[in-house]
Amino acid sequence: MGNTIIYLIRHAETTDENGIRNTNEDSQMINEKEILSVYGEEQSKRLSENVELNNIDVIWSSSYTRAKATAKYIANNNNLPINLDSNLNERRLGNLKELGKFMKDKKTRDPSQEQLLDRKFKTTDGESAEDTRERMNRFFDKILKEYEGKKIAIVSHRRFNKIFLIKLV
């Protein structure tokens, strides 16, 4: 068989929202439902027109709205369905109070970055960077076996790519 080619793609730009949110949803649900901005839609369309993304054999996406919205253009241009897998989702940050305590004396003020530095930290209902890496490795092990020699597009999130690529280095 030929070489397996994987394109890791971060979702396009999202819309900034201010104001009232559905108070029945927690921050995780709100995060999962973020939509692309008008510019993000344009980015996604332009991305799908890249020659490298012609003749893709399979498309996988995070189940988050913004990732699916980015993948839809690639799927349309290749006449393929979008396969969803929650293993491609962002790390669950979990309990915001616990996360706030963890971040109290941190320099970066970026929870995702700090959790990359402390790879085992997690809140009671969240997951650590290490948990996330293991979840992603299971996904990649599966698709590398199933789609050997194929061109695969994977649309996910910025932190996903950083966490996975740490293992590859």
N, C-alpha and C positions, 0 to 999 in steps of 0.2 A: 504493500500500500504506500501511497504518497504521504507527504508531510501533512500533519494536522495543523491548520491555521486557526488561531483564536484571536478575534478582535475584541478587546475589552473596551467598552464604551461607557463613559459617564453620561447620565441623563443630561439633557439640555437645561438652560436657565429656567428657574421657576419664578412664579409671581410672588412679590412681597405683599403680604396681607396685613392690614391693621383693623382694629375694631372688634366687634362681637364675634366670638366663635361659639360653636355648639358646646354648651357646658356639659352635655351628656357624654362627650368624647374626651378621652384622656389625651395627653400630648402625643403619645405614640400614634393614635388614630388620626389626629390632625396631621402629623408628619407624613403618614402613609397616603393621605389624600391631596397633598400639595400638587398644584397643576403647573403646567408650563406657562411662561409668559408668552406674549405674542412673538417676541424676539426668540424665545426658546423654540417655538413652533417653527420659525424660519430656520433656526440653527439645525433642527432635526431634519427638515426637508433638504437643506444643503448637504448635510452629512450623508444622507441616503443616496445622494447623487455621486459620491466618490466612487471611482472605478474599482477600488479595492473591495467595496461592498456589493459589487455585482456578482451574481452567481453564488451567493451564500447558500449553503446546504441546509442550515438550521439556525433559528434565532431563539435565544433564551433571554428572558427578562425577569428582573425583580417584579414582585407583585404590586409595587408602589405605583401610583397613578402616573407620576412624572417619568418613570422608566418606561412604562408601557406606551406612553404618549411619544416618547423618543423612538422606540422600537417600531412603531406602526408604519413609519415611512420606509424603513428598510424592508419590513415585511411586505409592504405594498409593492415596492420596486422589484422584489424577488418572488412575488406571488406565493408567499409562505405564511403559515400561521405563526403566531407568537407563542412560544412555550413559556409558561410561568413556573417559577420555582422560588419558594420563600427562602431557600438557602442563599439567594442572591440579594436578599433584603439587607438594609443597614443594620448595624448592631442595635439591639434594644437597650436604650439607656436606662430604662426602668424608673424606679422611685426617685422623683425629683428632689425630695428633701434629703435623702441619702447622698444623691449626686451633689447637691449644694454643699453638704458638709465635706465631701471629698475635695471639692473645688475651692474651699475657703481660703487656703493659703497658696494656691497655685499661681504661677506667673503668667501662663498663656491665656487664661480665662476661657479656654476652648476645651470643653469636656472630652470631645472626641480625641483631640491631640494628647491630652493628659492621660487618657486611658490607653493610648498606644504606648506611652512611656511606662505605665504601670499595667502590664498586659494581663494581670490576674484580677485586678479590681473589678467588682461588679456590685450592683445594688441587689436587693433581695429579689426583685422581679425583672432584672436586666440580665445582660450577659457581658462577659469580659471580652477584651480583644482576643484573647486566646480561644475562648469558646467560639467566637465568630470565625476565627481562622480555621478551626477544626471543621466547622459547619461548611465553610467554603471549600475546603480541601475535599470533603466528601463529595460535594457537587462536582468539582473538577475531576476527581478520580472516576466518577460515573460517566461523565460526558466524554472524557478522553478514551475510555474503553468503547463506549457506544458509537462514537462518531470518529473513529480513527480514520485519518486520511481526508477528512472533510474540512470545509470552511465554516467556521462557527462565529456568529456575532452574539456577544453577551452584553446586554445593557443593564447597568447597575448603578452604583454610587461611588463617589470619590473615595470615601474611606474604605469601601470594599476593595478597590484596586490597590490601595496602599497596604492593607492588611495582607492580602493574598500575595502581593509582590514581595513582601518581606521574606516569605518562605522561599521564593525563587532565587533570591540573591545568594 
